[in-house]
Amino acid sequence: MSFDSLIPNFLFLVTSYKYLLLFMSIVIEGPILMVASGFLILLGFFEPIPTFLVIISGDLLGDIIWYYIGYFFAPPFIRKYGKFFKITPEIFEKAKILFHKNQNKILLISKVTIGFGMSLATLMAAGASHISLKRYALLNFLGELFLVSVLLTIGYFFGQMYVSISGMMKIYFLIGTIIAIIIFIFYFSKYIKNTVIKI
């Protein structure tokens, strides 16, 4: 098979299995892909309803995976792999303290605010606390309904701005938008962590 034939085959696979690929990707990385999906909806690559359902399902599966990691393996996992996910034993202990104060509130706020700087630690703390998986999944699902709706809308909105720009300005706009989203998520999470949750 020649290199020239690989590209069409690759594009065919991506197009044919786009929702499966989106689902698998969302399990690993959520917010940025949610914004990007809103942009791809505008371009016609994704359909709105299937995309929304796939993202909700993938994000919820990811939450359940972290729940079970916390349920069975929290201490050894954090000691061995915590540095790769920016989870230290201190952060995990803070998450457990917060979680025990108000489980429902913390789960909802953590999901809606993209984790307020300690999302994975909070999800693992829920598992380590052995709360009902049914209640855990329901609260995360409710938070995801809001979060996914907002991020898809943001992606769609910026997509409209993108297609209205011509020439090289598209590249500058795209780079600027990515930087702006990253900065917004960082400072918003920091604000929630330091002001609202008062860790």
N, C-alpha and C positions, 0 to 999 in steps of 0.2 A: 504494500500500500504506500503510495507516494505522499509526501508532505502536503501537496496541494489538495489531496483528497481528504486529508485528516480534518481540515478546517470545516468543510461542509458537514462532515459526519459529526464533528463535535457540536456544531451549531444545531444540528438536527436532534442530537441527544439532549442538549440543553433545553431546546424548545419543547420536546416531547415529554420530558420529565421535570419541567420547570417547577411545578408545585411540590414534587417530592424533594427536589434539591433545596427549595425554599424551606420546607419543613425541617430537613436535616440541618440546614444552616442556622435556623432560628433556635434550635435546641442548644446550639453552641454560643451564638452571639445574637442578641436581640435588638436593642434600640436603634443602632445604626442601620441594620437591615430593614427595620420597620419603616424608617424614613425613606430609604432607598426604594422600598416596595411601593410607597405612595407615588414616588416619581415614575416608577415603571408602570403603574396603573395609568397615569396620565399618558404615557407613550403608547399604551395599548398592549404592552407585553403581558400584563396580568389583568385579570378581571377582578373587580372590587370585592364581591362577596366571597368567592373561593379564596382569595388572598387573605381576607380578614379571618376566615375560619381556619385556614392553614397556619397562620401566624399564631392565633390563639392556642391552637392545638400543640404546636411546636414549643411555644413558650411554656405552656403548662406542663408538658412532658419534661422539659428541662428543670422546672421547679420541683417536680416529683423526684427526679434523679438526685437533686441536691438534698431533698428531704431524706431519702434513704441513705445517702452518704453520711448525713448527720446522725441518722437513727442508729446506724451500725458501726460507722468508722470515724466519727468526728475527731477524737484526739490524735490517733495515729496519722490520719489524713492531713491534718493541719501541720503536724510536726514535719511530715515528709514533703508535702506538696503545697502547703499554705503560701509560701513565698511566691509561687507562680500565679496565685490568684489574689495576692495582696491581703491574705488573711493571716494575721498573727494570733497567737494564743490570747493576747490582750484584747484585740478586736473581737475575737470570738466570745470572750467573757463579757465584754460590754454588750454584745448582741444578746447574750443569754439573759443578762440583767434587764435590759430593755424589754425583751420578749416576755419575761415572767411578770413584768408590771402590767402589761395590757396586750395580750396575745393578738386579739382581733385588730386593734388599732395599729399595732406595729406591722403586722403582715400587710394590711391594706396600704398604709403609708409607704412602706418599703417598696411595694410594687408600683404604686402610682408615681412615686418620686424617683423611680429608677434606682432604688436601693439606698438613698441618702448616704452613699459612700460605703455601705457595708452590706450590700444585698445578699451575696453568697453566704456571708456569716450569719445573716438573719434566717435565711432558708435552712441552713444547717442547724441553727439553734432550734428551729421548730422541730426538726427531726430528732435532735438530741433530747428535746423535752418530751418526745413521744406523744405529741398531741394527736388528735384524731386526723388521719389522712383525709377523711371526707371533709372535715371542717377546713383543714389546710388548703385543699384543692379548691373548695368553694370560694374562700377569701381571695386566693390568688387569681381565680377566674374572674371575680368581680373587679379586682384591680386591673387585670389585663384588658377588660372591656374598655375601660377608660383610657389606659395608656396606649393601647394599639390604635384606638380611634384618633387620639391626639397626634401620634407620630405619623400615622398614614396621612392625616390631613396636612401636617407640616410638609411632608414629602411631596404631596400633590400640589400644594401652594407654591413651593419653591420650584417645582417642575414647570408650573405655568409661567413663572418669571424667567426660567431658563430658556424655554422655547421662544419667548418673545425677544430674546437678545440675539444679536447676530455676530458672526465673525469670531475673532479671538477673545472677545469679551465673555463668551460662553465658558472658556477655560478658566478665566479669572474668577468668574462668578461661581463656578463649581468648586474651585479650590477655597474661595472665601466662605462659601456656604458650609463646607465640611469643617473648616476651622471654627466657624462661628457656632456650629452645633456642638462640637467637642467642648469648646469653652463654656457654652451655656450649660451643658450637662454637668461639667466639672464644678462650676461655681454654684449652680442651683443645688446640687447634691451637698456641697460644702455648707451652703446656707441652711438647708434643712437639718443637716447634722448638728451644726453649732447653735442654731437659733430656735428651731421649732422643736426638735427632739430633745435638745439640751443634754447631750451626752456628757 
